[in-house]
Amino acid sequence: MLMTDVEAFMDTLVDEGVDGSEVPATMAALERQLSRFEGVVSVAAEAFETGGQWSEDGAYNGTAWLNAVTHLPKALLRRQVRLGRGVGARPALKEKWLCGGISGAHVEALTRVIRPMTQTHFERDEALLLASAEELRFDEFAQLLAYWELHANPDGSEQAAQDQRDRRDVYLEPSISGLWLGGITLDPISGAIVSKELKRIEAELFKADCDEATERLGRRPLVIELRRTSAQRRADALVELAIRSASTPEGSRRPEPLFNVLVGWETLHGPVLELAQGQALTPGSLIPWLSEAELERAVFGAKGRVEISERFRFFVGATRRALELRDRECTHPFCDVPADQCQGDHIQEWVNGGATTQENGRLLCPFHNGLRNQRPPPQRE
């Protein structure tokens, strides 16, 4: 009944509309209610994760189940669970969030600074910090919180430095458009090391751009006349850093991306081009790599069979590659583990006479391949 009431209220709100331009206070009220709703969802998400009902469908965890059912990004779902867990043992923080006094961003910032060495200090200063979160602009609050963290334990500088290092994090995830998005958090020393090397390579690229532009224009170029922006050079410097790292071990060579050219039997308008990892590409993306990349051609016949042509590299044979190209990921409906991390599984078990063929094969991640010994995986619709 509760969800029915919520849906009815949202339908009314959508139908009637809200004109925030006429009443500025309306926007503030909407943001406050959005924060409250985010708190409710996060607390519920953590309870769902802890409850374990998702295991009945063979999902690896609650996040995987919600990802399959709601189609929301895993990062968002994991954040909801993390924030819900963070306020679980802190009633004052939870109450302030659910009444709309603070947002999920405040909760994330506050729970991030609660560690064993700051636990006592946080309990002492929690009311003050919550009041500051409600009164200050978020950037001002973040600065105050940073100062508080530095002074929370003045005698524990060595441990604080280690804790700072423990907070190091790098994430790099493909977006729905195929772009890779990410971020880096490093301690001061590690950050200086990485930054110095990136800047060194970026300087090399800047010189190369200047030389190219000088030759093209016949004079010293302006910055706006260089073929790459500063941001693009930084990105290219990071890629070059990875390429040089991969080329360092004895016997290694510069990475050569593998491109798949997929042709469906019903596809009359042309082939599909993608990286071996599955990201779709435009034909023009291949041109700069023609002298270095490896190409793989696959023809999709009727009934999903993949006919593999002669190609440069294999993984564990043509049949395995056919499964990877066809299934793309774990075939369990509540899983999206990429193909290169999956295992080939016999639909009719090999010990019972099942053949090692495309028709009798499918990809399952290690978790779901083991789970089938307990119960067969459901079929995708």
HUVEN-V416026 format. One record per run of one state. SS is the DSSP state (H for helix, E for strand, L for the rest). FROM is the first residue (numbers start at 1). LEN is the number of residues. Records with the same first field share a line. If there is no record, write none. Layout:
# HUVEN-V416026
SS: FROM-LEN ; FROM-LEN
This chain:
# HUVEN-V416026
L: 1-1 ; 17-7 ; 52-1 ; 58-4 ; 71-3 ; 89-2 ; 99-5 ; 113-6 ; 136-2 ; 152-5 ; 167-2 ; 175-5 ; 186-2 ; 218-5 ; 226-4 ; 247-11 ; 265-7 ; 276-4 ; 282-1 ; 288-6 ; 301-1 ; 305-1 ; 309-9 ; 328-1 ; 330-8 ; 347-3 ; 353-8 ; 372-10
H: 2-15 ; 24-28 ; 53-5 ; 62-9 ; 74-15 ; 91-8 ; 104-9 ; 119-17 ; 138-14 ; 157-10 ; 188-30 ; 223-3 ; 230-17 ; 283-5 ; 302-3 ; 318-10 ; 339-3 ; 350-3 ; 366-6
E: 169-6 ; 180-6 ; 258-7 ; 272-4 ; 280-2 ; 294-7 ; 306-3 ; 329-1 ; 338-1 ; 342-5 ; 361-5
